[in-house]
Each structure stands twice: as C-alpha cells, then as structure tokens.
Amino acid sequence: MVSRVGLIVLMAGLVGVVMAAKPVPPQATIAPEVVADYVHAVIEADRAVYTRHVVDRLSAKGVLTASEHWDVQNTLLLPAQFLNESARLVAKKEQGIRYRLVSLWPIYERNGPATEFERAGLKAVLKEPGKTFTGFVESGQRRFFQAIYADVAVSQACVGCHNTHPSSPRRDFKEKDVMGGIVITIPLSR
Ligand code: HEC
C-alpha cells in the first residue's frame, strides 16, 4: 500500500522528471553581464596559458623570448599583442562582439579610453578592482552592453616593461597595481 503522502511525493517526482526533460524554451536568454563574464573568463585563461606555458617557459629554457617587434625579430608576441591579435580576428567575424586592453596611461594612444564611458570605467576599476564596471552604450542605430574589468600587474614583468618602455607615460607602476582594463563589448541585437 502506498500512503497518500507517498503517492503525492511519487507524482511530484514524476512531474519533476518530465519538467527536467523538457527542452530549453527558445526565448531563454542570458543576461549580457553573464555573457561578458564568460567571455572575460576565456580571454583571461588564454592569456594566462600563453604567458605561463609559452612565453615564460620558452624564455626560461633560453629557447625564445617575447618582444614587441616579434614579427621582424622572430620572437614571440607579447601577451598584450596576443590578446589584441585574437581580438582582431573576433572583430572580423562581424558579430558585434569586441574586446580590447585599455589604460589611462597607455603605451600607445590607441589603447587609451575611446569614450567617456570607458574613461569612467577605468577610473572605477582603479578604485574598486574587484567590481566590474558595466553599462549600455549606443553606436549608430545599435545598442551594446559594455563591461570593463580591471587589469592588474600580476608580476614584476608587467611593471618592469611598462615602467621602462620609451613610449610609456607612467613609470611608477608597482606589482598589484591596476594598470588598465579589459573592455568587452557585446551587441544587444543582431
Ligand atoms: C615586455 C613588455 C611588456 C610586458 C612584460 C607587459 N606589457 Fe603590457 N603592453 C606592452 C606593450 C608594448 C603594449 C602595447 C601593445 C600594442 O598596442 O601594440 C602593452 C599594452 C598593455 C595594456 C594596454 C594599454 C597600453 O599600455 O597600451 C595594458 C593594460 C597592459 N599592457 C597591461 C599589462 C599587464 C597587466 C602585464 C603583465 C601581466 C603586461 N602588460 C606585461 C608591453 C608589455
């Protein structure tokens, strides 16, 4: 004999199984801040793997170093250039998604904030590196979501190179300083 409570539990369990097996409804959407977090996680992981397992490893073994003019010097790309080159390929797909490394003290002017929103975001992540700065922006007829993540000097190498680069406008970076940010732009419609 199944008790009344037992029957209710059994039926609730069956309903649960049927509901769980249903396909995801087509209108299901992911919030843009979540998409930006996903994209950021991938960019950061690729950059870390390239830095640690390619650049650091090959230079420690004396095989090959990374340098800015890698194409003419036959060296490895700098991690910042690796990120930029990948971003260029992503932008070529014309899906509207873009990302770039920016700073209030950029080695190259092209890496400075492109808009007031980016400038405000860089200032905000400088104060609170753990908090992503987000907002909606418009360009032409299209609306985009933008997220700015702090880019921190995780090693002495970051500081050393930026403090001594001939084009760097700032020369007093210290380890753990926020050196800039990663701006991720996501289109809100296609
Ligand atoms: C060997 C030199 C070198 C090292 C090491 C280095 N960078 Fe850079 N970084 C550059 C150069 C050169 C650029 C400009 C790349 C370009 O736009 O072509 C750049 C660009 C950047 C930018 C964009 C703004 C700007 O200054 O143009 C940020 C932010 C940045 N780097 C942060 C970092 C961080 C954080 C690290 C350490 C994890 C780091 N960099 C390590 C040379 C270096």
Residues whose N, C-alpha, C, O or C-beta is under 5 A from the ligand:
A	BS01	HEC	E68 A80 L101 V102 S103 W105 P106 I107 Y108 N111 D151 V152 A153 V154 A157 C158 C161 M179 G180 G181
